Amino acid sequence: MNFKIFENYPSVEFYLKNFLRISKKNIHTIRMNTHHKENTILINNLEKNLTSCLKENDLLSINADFNKSKYLINKKIIIKKEYEDDYLLIVSKPFGIKTHPNDIENENNTLVNYLISEYIYLEPIHRLDVDTCGLVIFAKNPFVKSKLDFMLEKRDIKRYYTAVVKNNIPPQIINTNIGRNLREKNKMAVTRNGKTAITNILDCKKIDQNKFAVTISLETGRTHQIRVHLTSIGSSIIGDKLYSKDGYKYDKMYLGALKVKFNHPVTNKKLEILSSLEKEFFN
């Protein structure tokens, strides 16, 4: 794994801990590797160790054995890749498939399974509901996974959703608690004792007779959050078989994660990625 360094750091360990945010377990793995294998840590192709300093424009290479992804391979579906480099992958998940298997030894019909044949390590940093389409971000090595997890936790990764509804919704912030629906266990609901959930309605545009495209961002990531919040204000998503009254009439739910914005976890370059599914989303 190679990392271009963009500023000075007092040590390799400092860079790994404080910039890439890698775990103590992986730091320990690297340290053990340096005791038993040559060239575990290279700076500009010269052998170094965890205490070696890093300077701007250095090339750091880490050669250590980490866990590999062990998903079953399935090449049945070709997944659209929207962005890829040495560190991460962003793809568009179609409607109707899971992001990640619950049982990696037996399930082979999820987004990860359709991608894994090309990779040694590939892990999603977030998930989308089965019925939600759109952008999913993957880490291509465990170092970047740690950094992306940290960025997601700190809300440094901005994800924008589009939902199609039958009502014109003014821009607003929906701030309620969401918890398990006590009557229907497979559903969530606005509840007094649930967890805080904040949904930002950013924009609403008419696209057809009684059809409006709503642009949404989230401050929190509760289960079914957008679906529950829109239903709570009388604007269920078209095609939502769980929360709308006439969802059964449609072959898909019109909710998609169609844009992400964040700074690259290694280069700090600004990224804004749009999903190609937007072209077919309104069909």
LINFENJO-V310932 format. One record per pair of residues at least 6 apart in sequence whose C-alpha atoms are under 8 Angstrom apart, sorted by the first residue. I is the first residue (numbers start at 1). J is the second residue. D is the distance in Angstrom with one decimal. If there is no record, write none. Layout:
# LINFENJO-V310932
{{I J D} {I J D}}
This chain:
# LINFENJO-V310932
{{1 61 5.5} {1 62 5.2} {1 63 6.5} {1 141 7.9} {2 59 6.8} {2 60 5.6} {2 61 4.4} {2 62 6.5} {3 59 5.8} {3 60 5.1} {3 61 6.4} {3 266 7.2} {4 57 6.3} {4 58 6.1} {4 59 4.8} {4 60 6.3} {4 266 7.7} {4 267 7.5} {5 54 7.4} {5 55 6.9} {5 56 5.4} {5 57 5.1} {5 58 5.2} {5 59 6.2} {5 60 7.1} {6 55 7.7} {6 56 4.8} {6 57 5.7} {6 58 7.8} {6 267 7.3} {7 54 8.0} {7 55 6.1} {7 56 4.2} {7 57 7.3} {8 53 7.8} {8 54 5.6} {8 55 4.3} {8 56 5.2} {9 15 6.2} {9 53 6.0} {9 54 5.0} {9 55 6.4} {10 51 7.9} {10 52 7.5} {10 53 4.8} {10 54 6.4} {11 50 6.4} {11 51 4.9} {11 52 5.0} {11 53 4.0} {11 54 6.0} {12 49 7.3} {12 50 4.9} {12 51 6.0} {12 52 5.8} {12 53 6.0} {12 54 6.4} {13 27 7.6} {13 50 5.0} {13 51 6.4} {16 22 5.9} {16 27 7.8} {17 23 7.3} {19 147 7.6} {20 143 6.3} {20 144 6.7} {20 146 6.7} {20 147 5.0} {20 265 7.6} {20 266 7.6} {21 143 7.6} {21 146 5.7} {21 147 5.3} {21 150 7.2} {22 142 7.8} {22 143 5.6} {22 146 5.2} {22 147 6.9} {23 146 7.2} {26 66 7.8} {29 64 7.3} {29 65 7.7} {29 66 7.8} {30 40 7.2} {30 62 8.0} {30 64 6.0} {31 50 7.3} {33 40 6.3} {33 64 6.3} {34 40 5.5} {34 41 7.3} {34 49 7.2} {38 47 7.7} {39 46 8.0} {39 47 5.4} {39 48 7.7} {39 63 6.9} {40 47 7.5} {40 49 8.0} {40 61 7.8} {40 62 5.7} {40 63 4.6} {40 64 6.0} {41 47 5.9} {41 48 5.4} {41 49 5.8} {41 50 7.6} {41 60 7.3} {41 61 5.8} {41 62 4.9} {41 63 6.4} {42 48 5.5} {42 49 7.8} {42 59 8.0} {42 60 5.8} {42 61 5.0} {42 62 6.6} {43 54 7.9} {43 58 6.6} {43 59 5.6} {43 60 4.7} {43 61 6.4} {44 58 6.1} {44 59 5.1} {44 60 6.6} {44 61 8.0} {45 59 7.9} {45 61 7.7} {66 142 7.7} {67 121 7.9} {68 120 5.9} {68 121 5.2} {69 120 6.2} {69 121 4.8} {69 122 6.2} {69 123 7.4} {70 104 7.2} {71 104 5.5} {71 105 7.2} {71 108 7.5} {71 112 7.3} {71 113 6.1} {71 116 6.9} {72 104 6.9} {72 105 7.0} {72 106 7.7} {72 107 7.3} {72 108 5.4} {72 113 5.8} {72 116 7.7} {73 108 6.6} {73 113 5.2} {73 114 6.6} {73 115 7.8} {73 116 6.2} {73 117 5.7} {74 108 6.1} {74 109 7.0} {74 113 5.4} {74 114 5.0} {74 115 7.8} {74 117 7.6} {75 113 7.8} {75 114 5.4} {75 115 7.6} {75 117 7.6} {76 114 7.0} {77 114 6.1} {78 114 6.9} {78 115 8.0} {79 91 6.9} {79 92 6.9} {79 93 7.1} {79 94 8.0} {79 111 7.8} {79 114 7.0} {79 115 7.1} {80 91 5.7} {80 92 5.7} {80 93 7.8} {81 89 7.4} {81 90 6.1} {81 91 4.4} {81 92 6.6} {82 89 7.9} {82 90 5.6} {82 91 5.2} {82 92 6.9} {82 273 7.2} {82 274 7.5} {82 275 6.7} {82 276 7.4} {83 89 5.8} {83 90 5.1} {83 91 6.9} {83 273 7.4} {84 90 6.3} {86 140 7.3} {87 139 6.4} {87 140 5.3} {87 141 6.7} {87 144 6.5} {87 266 7.9} {88 137 7.3} {88 138 5.6} {88 139 4.7} {88 140 5.2} {88 141 8.0} {88 144 7.5} {89 137 6.0} {89 138 5.0} {89 139 6.5} {89 140 7.0} {90 135 6.5} {90 136 5.7} {90 137 4.6} {90 138 6.1} {91 134 7.7} {91 135 5.5} {91 136 5.6} {91 137 6.8} {91 275 7.9} {92 133 7.1} {92 134 4.7} {92 135 4.5} {92 136 6.3} {92 275 6.1} {92 276 7.3} {92 277 7.0} {93 99 7.5} {93 111 6.7} {93 133 5.3} {93 134 5.0} {93 135 6.2} {93 136 6.8} {94 132 7.8} {94 133 5.0} {94 134 6.7} {94 277 7.9} {95 130 6.7} {95 131 5.4} {95 132 5.8} {95 133 4.7} {95 252 7.1} {95 253 8.0} {96 130 5.1} {96 131 5.0} {96 132 7.3} {96 133 7.7} {96 252 7.9} {97 109 7.4} {97 110 5.8} {97 111 6.7} {97 130 5.0} {97 131 7.2} {98 109 7.6} {98 110 4.9} {98 111 6.2} {98 128 7.5} {98 129 6.8} {98 130 4.7} {99 110 5.6} {99 111 4.8} {99 112 6.4} {99 124 7.9} {99 127 5.7} {99 128 6.3} {99 129 7.5} {99 130 7.2} {100 110 5.6} {100 111 6.3} {100 112 5.8} {100 113 7.9} {100 124 7.8} {100 127 7.5} {101 107 5.8} {101 108 7.3} {101 109 7.8} {101 110 6.0} {101 112 7.7} {108 114 7.9} {112 122 7.8} {112 123 7.7} {112 124 7.9} {116 122 6.7} {119 140 7.7} {121 139 7.9} {121 140 5.5} {121 141 5.8} {121 142 7.8} {122 138 6.3} {122 139 5.8} {122 140 4.8} {122 141 6.8} {123 138 5.3} {123 139 5.4} {123 140 6.9} {123 145 7.4} {124 136 7.0} {124 137 5.8} {124 138 4.2} {124 139 6.3} {125 136 7.9} {125 137 6.1} {125 138 5.9} {125 139 7.0} {125 145 7.0} {125 148 6.9} {125 149 6.2} {125 152 7.9} {126 136 6.9} {126 137 7.0} {127 136 6.9} {128 134 7.9} {128 136 7.5} {129 224 7.8} {131 252 7.0} {131 253 6.1} {131 255 7.8} {132 253 6.8} {132 254 7.5} {132 255 5.4} {132 256 5.5} {132 257 7.5} {133 255 6.6} {133 256 4.7} {133 257 6.3} {133 277 7.9} {134 256 5.0} {134 257 4.3} {134 258 5.3} {134 275 6.3} {134 277 6.9} {135 257 5.6} {135 258 6.1} {135 259 7.0} {135 260 7.4} {135 274 7.9} {135 275 6.2} {138 145 7.8} {139 145 5.0} {139 148 7.5} {144 265 6.8} {144 266 7.7} {147 265 6.2} {148 265 6.4} {151 157 6.2} {155 219 7.6} {156 262 6.3} {156 263 7.8} {157 260 7.1} {157 261 6.1} {157 262 4.9} {157 263 7.8} {158 217 7.5} {158 260 5.6} {158 261 5.1} {158 262 6.2} {159 217 6.2} {159 218 7.4} {159 257 6.8} {159 258 8.0} {159 259 6.0} {159 260 4.5} {159 261 6.6} {160 215 6.9} {160 216 5.7} {160 217 4.9} {160 218 7.7} {160 257 5.8} {160 258 6.2} {160 259 5.1} {160 260 6.1} {161 215 5.8} {161 216 5.0} {161 217 6.2} {161 255 7.0} {161 256 5.4} {161 257 4.2} {161 258 5.7} {161 259 6.9} {162 213 6.4} {162 214 5.5} {162 215 4.8} {162 216 6.2} {162 254 7.9} {162 255 5.7} {162 256 5.3} {162 257 6.4} {162 258 6.6} {163 213 5.7} {163 214 5.1} {163 215 6.7} {163 216 7.7} {163 237 6.3} {163 254 5.6} {163 255 4.5} {163 256 6.6} {164 211 6.5} {164 212 5.5} {164 213 4.6} {164 214 6.2} {164 237 5.8} {164 238 5.9} {164 254 5.4} {164 255 6.8} {165 210 7.9} {165 211 5.7} {165 212 5.3} {165 213 6.6} {165 214 7.4} {165 235 6.0} {165 236 6.3} {165 237 5.0} {165 238 5.4} {166 210 4.9} {166 211 4.7} {166 212 6.0} {166 235 6.7} {166 236 7.9} {166 237 7.9} {166 238 7.3} {167 210 6.7} {167 211 6.9} {167 212 6.4} {167 235 6.1} {168 204 6.5} {168 205 7.6} {168 206 7.4} {168 212 6.2} {169 201 7.9} {169 204 6.1} {169 214 7.5} {169 235 8.0} {170 201 7.5} {170 203 7.2} {170 204 6.8} {171 200 7.6} {171 201 4.9} {171 202 5.2} {171 203 5.7} {171 204 7.3} {172 200 6.1} {172 201 5.1} {172 202 7.0} {173 198 6.9} {173 199 5.8} {173 200 4.6} {173 201 6.1} {174 197 7.9} {174 198 5.6} {174 199 5.1} {174 200 6.4} {174 201 7.7} {174 229 6.9} {175 196 7.3} {175 197 5.8} {175 198 4.5} {175 199 6.6} {176 190 6.5} {176 191 7.8} {176 196 6.0} {176 197 5.6} {176 198 6.7} {177 190 5.6} {177 191 5.6} {177 192 6.1} {177 193 6.8} {177 194 4.8} {177 195 4.9} {177 196 4.4} {177 197 5.5} {178 188 6.7} {178 189 5.5} {178 190 4.5} {178 191 5.5} {178 192 7.8} {178 193 7.8} {178 194 4.6} {178 195 5.3} {178 196 6.5} {178 197 6.2} {178 222 7.3} {178 225 7.4} {178 228 8.0} {179 188 5.6} {179 189 5.6} {179 190 6.4} {179 191 5.7} {179 193 7.1} {179 194 4.1} {179 195 6.3} {180 186 8.0} {180 187 6.4} {180 188 4.5} {180 189 6.0} {180 191 8.0} {180 194 7.5} {181 187 5.4} {181 188 4.8} {181 189 5.1} {187 242 7.3} {188 223 7.2} {188 224 6.8} {188 228 6.8} {189 228 6.1} {190 228 7.1} {190 229 7.5} {190 232 7.3} {195 222 7.8} {196 220 7.7} {197 219 7.4} {197 220 5.5} {197 221 7.3} {197 222 6.5} {197 225 7.1} {198 218 6.3} {198 219 5.3} {198 220 5.7} {199 216 7.1} {199 217 6.3} {199 218 4.8} {199 219 6.2} {199 220 7.4} {199 225 7.7} {199 226 6.9} {199 229 7.4} {200 216 5.6} {200 217 5.2} {200 218 6.0} {200 219 7.5} {201 214 7.1} {201 215 6.3} {201 216 4.9} {201 217 6.9} {202 214 7.5} {202 215 5.4} {202 216 5.6} {202 217 7.2} {203 214 5.7} {203 215 5.1} {203 216 7.4} {204 212 6.3} {204 213 5.5} {204 214 4.4} {204 215 6.3} {205 212 5.4} {205 213 5.2} {205 214 6.6} {206 212 4.3} {206 213 6.3} {207 213 6.6} {227 236 6.7} {227 237 6.6} {227 240 7.9} {227 243 7.1} {228 236 7.9} {228 243 7.3} {230 236 5.3} {230 237 7.1} {231 237 7.5} {231 243 6.8} {231 244 7.3} {236 243 6.6} {236 244 5.3} {237 243 7.9} {237 244 6.8} {237 253 7.0} {237 254 6.4} {237 255 7.2} {238 244 7.2} {238 246 8.0} {238 247 6.4} {238 250 7.7} {238 253 6.0} {238 254 5.8} {239 246 7.2} {239 247 4.1} {239 248 6.8} {239 249 7.0} {239 250 5.0} {239 251 6.9} {239 252 5.5} {239 253 4.0} {239 254 6.1} {240 246 7.9} {240 247 4.8} {240 248 7.8} {240 252 7.5} {240 253 5.0} {240 254 7.5} {241 247 4.1} {241 248 5.6} {241 253 7.6} {247 253 7.7} {254 281 7.2} {254 282 7.7} {256 281 7.7} {257 275 7.8} {258 274 5.7} {258 275 4.9} {258 277 7.4} {258 278 6.6} {259 272 7.1} {259 273 5.6} {259 274 4.6} {259 275 6.2} {260 271 7.8} {260 272 5.7} {260 273 5.4} {260 274 6.8} {261 270 7.5} {261 271 5.6} {261 272 4.5} {261 273 6.6} {262 270 6.0} {262 271 5.4} {262 272 6.8} {263 269 5.3} {263 270 4.4} {263 271 5.8} {264 270 6.2} {264 271 6.5}}
